[in-house]
Amino acid sequence: MLLGPLMAQTPASARTQAPAAAQATLTGSITDGAGPVFAADVLLLRDDELQARTSSGADGRYRVTLAPGDYTLRVTRLGYADVSRLISIAPEGTTRADVLLQPAAVLLEGFGVEATASRERVRFESLAGVSVRELGRDDVKGLPGLAEPDPLRAIQVLPGVVTTSDFSSSFHVRGGSSDQNLILLDGAPVFSPYHLGGAFSVFNADMVERAELTAGGFGVRHGGRVSSLLRVESDPGDGDFGVDMGITLLATRLALKGGVGSDLRWRFSGRRSYVDQLLKGVADVPYAFHDLQGVLEWTPTPRDRVRVTAYSGDDGLDFTDFDVDDFPLRVDWGWGNDVAGVNWTRSYSSGQFSVGASSTRFATGLTMPDFDDTDFRSRIDQQRAYVDVDVRANPLLRVSVGSSFERFSYDNLATTAGAIFSEGAGEGTQIGGYAGLALGRAGDWLVDVGLRADLWSPTLGEAATELSPRLAFKTFFGAESRWALQASAGRYTQFLHSLRDEELPVGLDTWVLADAHTPYVVSDQLQLGLSAYPSDEWEVSLEGYLRDFDGVVAFNVRDDPNTEADDVLQGTGRSWGADLMVKKREGAVQGWAALSFLDADRTFPDVLSPRQELPMATYSPIFDRRVDLDLVLSVPGPFGWETGMRMNVGSGTPYTRPIASYAAYQPRTLELGGRYDWNAASDILLGDRNGSRYPLYHRLDMSFRKTFHKSWGSLTPHLDILNVYNQRNVLFYYFEYEDDPVLRTGTSMFPILPTLGLEISF
Amino acid sequence: MRIQRSILAVALLGLLPLLVSGCDIQEVVAESEEDVLVVEAMVHLVRPMDPTGADPVAGSRIQVFLHRTARADGGFAFDEPGAAIDVTFPDGAVHRLTELSNRSCAPGSSTRNNGTCYELENPEGPGSPLMGLEGGEVLDLRIETAEGGVITSSTRIPESFQLQAMVSGQACRVPPETIVAVEWTRAPSAWAYITETQMFGLSQALQAEDVEVNDPLFLLGLSLGADDTSTMFPKEFGLFERVGMEPELIDILQKGMPPATRARVSVSAVDRNYVGWIRGSNFHPSGRVRIPSVEGDGTGFFGASVSHWFEVFVEPLPPELQAGLGACPTG
């Protein structure tokens, strides 16, 4: 077999600390009642100083040599409660210490999590086929940010993730649209988690324990989106009272944490932008946002955990007090999310049971106080209840089953001056169920096979049932099973869409549900990859993928107003590519390089064709950034300053180049009797859709942070500089065909943008 | 504290110009433009048709305006003479349009923008082929340019419709600051109804309020879909002119028209091709993109509209109109 009978190891860092005269041997087994526990972290400490370290092998056994004496033996493993005990190692011979671990966890992709060890490493060893990338709160705060530390902006530095504009924190994963990412806050879906039209996410970094991105091949437990799964986990804190504050040029945030007894932990936060208040009397700033978030975790018994999460946020863009000379139209525009969720998890020695419910809503509305006939609004609601059961039948087999009931409704309207430009409303119910088998031995070979069934029942149209089989395989090889070859294949379905024009750099989603006139997305996906931990310090992964998307939609700009049947255009998509990641996990200098290659296309009816029966046109979507390189480094700086750096280089994204312009005439009945009026404007003719590409994108961001520890707490000032060398990356080109010669000008994305902030904790 | 706040405010304000000034991309010479023929072709029917053809403004016509895309050295000023333009009627009759020497298709054009106009001769005289056109009928267009380029298209005439509670081509009276409820019967194949108004006398009527306004004031309205057969005048007019209008004028027109003013109002049912050309396509940073409906060696549209119009006089009326003018429907 690939695994030896004993897989004890001593990391370099531990080896250097181990006394050279070690002669005694400590050995034992790590089990959990159902069988051996692989990859448990075994630490030997004396006076809280690490003396030696190893991990359990596939048979649960460990072995370590060190100097005789008294030690604290600490065993940790993702998904189990930590165990610590005092042991005495005899001067000669072998001392034996067996440890029984108790599950203490919630489910995450089919296995328990609650530990301080490398979660990614445990996933590598325990899960077949999936590629999960994780960023913790410190990662998020350490990355250079746009004023606010932002988990979604941090996600953009991961392999396979593409963003099309500095102005947006929305993202595309492996050729999927941004509405095809399932974003969960503590298990509750969030539809459009953005402030300021996408510039910032709604996730307050002080509340976030970690953000985990599964770029592809996620398991049967999750349905409803086809491209990626982003799980944002809140941190309820350690139960001790504490305060975290953050002040940036954009907003002020405050988070409080605490607990009641040893069973209840909580953390609440509030955040508000304050530029509008600060500049009152100096300038009118029409924009403000605020959000409130809270998480409460109750563990009435060691086996039970109840978590309640809530979020509410609103953005407002209010021009109603503006003078018409300063802004030509008085509008009041607001949008926001409301999310609430509750989950109860009970852990058993042989598995877990989890039940939960959530409610989520995204809504936006624009009114004009001067016109009571104007109403632009969009809303989507989702209520969800679910149950998941995970049973380890024997050491080689785990069984997962579950089901969910989800209710959706949406309501969109755009009307002004008596004209209804678009409207739509509807409801739908999704009943999902799944069963999965996870076979294999961690660190040896793993197979996940599962089937998900979704019944979608809209108010308009017939119900549809879609089966989504998923299969994943992983085999380990090399010394200490540090290398693995993995493959996964599966079908994914999605019953809702956003009709937002993704070519706009900022904007709000307009969600619609699949119904008689709007298809649902079916995506078949294949992943094949190689991942490795060549040493404890380094991690490497290379993964290729192939995806197709059937049933993607776009807003039909030439729809027949006399029928709802053609309100959306139906199309298909395809993408393939490869993602390479090299990550340095330990040491003074840490970071990673992520290199992504993507080739994506979309095929839709050509709305600019003069024909009545529209021909299909295939083009590269706006997010088809062929090559994208992210280099992220965390480096200790002088005088205790931590330096974060992100360098992003990407090939140009596609755009549609105008090929000519012409005088814009308008027929006039009254004034000109059907003849044409020219209002000195011009319109344009376009070349092939997205047939041109913007030039290479590159940007260097840096951050500098230093924490000053005080008797009462800590102060962390930070300076973030985006686009350090002021590269003019192109947002748009403009072509002036009336000039001689023809000129191309444009607008760039962020210029150099320094921002200051201060974090206070006590 | 006040000083610190001011410093911060100034610092923040300093960032805004940085954001704006840092956003320009250096201009460069681009590839030369393509030379494309643009076709703006319309079948414009006014109902009831004036059998005398006496009203040169409100008359029915078929016209084709040919112009070309801009060239770096000449703006939009390019004629397209010598084209052979045929319109085939439902009965199979082919009518060749006449090239006009003046700029009658686009009276407002200048030396910076013009083209060549072609029209059907005698569109409203006795025996005009337009007299016999029915709603739902299809006309075909074929253009052969002097250089041999060929462009074709078809348009479907929207069905005839009738104004409700008022008579097409006539006038009615309404008290000041009163909304006129304009309704009409359905034209089944229409994709939209374009409403227009020309308001007269506003500048004088609003002189006391110190409101600046064009006279006449031209405003557009829109009803999308064949079923949207009503609008409120003048409240729902000015859809595309609202941006930049004075708030006082907006407020006044939301309630009605001032005393002693008048307006002409038209309602036009338009076809698919017209709507596609007017409403445009997806956002593009370089300008509006229109949806064409002609095929071949050029771009453009061949649309159709059927129009009715009426006049509104706001009380008090001039003496010559005080008798015999019926009340407008109000809402």
Interface residues (C-beta under 8 A of the other chain):
Chain A: L249 V275 L278 L279 V282 A283 V324 P328 L329 R330 M368 D370 F371 D372 D373 T416 A417 G418 A419 I420 F421 D501 E503 L504 V557 R558 D560 P561 N562 V607 L608 P610 R611 Q612 T656 P658 I659 A660 S661 Y662 A663 A664 Y665 Q666 P667 R668 T669 L670 E671 L672 G673 G674 R675 Y676 D677 W678 A681 S682 D683 I684 L685 L686 N726 R728 V730 L731 F732 Y733 Y734 F735 Y737 E738 D739 D740 P741 V742 L743 R744 T745 G746 T747 S748 M749 F750 P751 I752 L753
Chain B: R5 L8 A9 L12 L13 L15 L18 L19 S21 G22 C23 D24 I25 Q26 E27 V28 V29 A30 E31 S32 E33 E34 D35 V36 V38 E40 M42 H44 V46 D55 P56 V57 A58 G59 S60 R61 Q63 F65 H67 R68 T69 A70 R71 A72 D73 G75 F76 S104 C105 A106 P107 G108 S109 N113 S153 W191 A192 I194 E196 T197 Q198 F218 G221 L222 S223 L224 G225 A226 D227 D228 S230 T231 M232 K235 E236 F237 G238 L239 R242 V243 G244 E246 P247 I250 D251 Q254 R264 V265 S266 S268 R272 Y274 V275 G276 I278 R279 G280 S281 N282 F283 H284 P285 S286 G287 R288 V289 R290 I291 P292 S293 V294 E295 T299 G303 S305 S307 W309
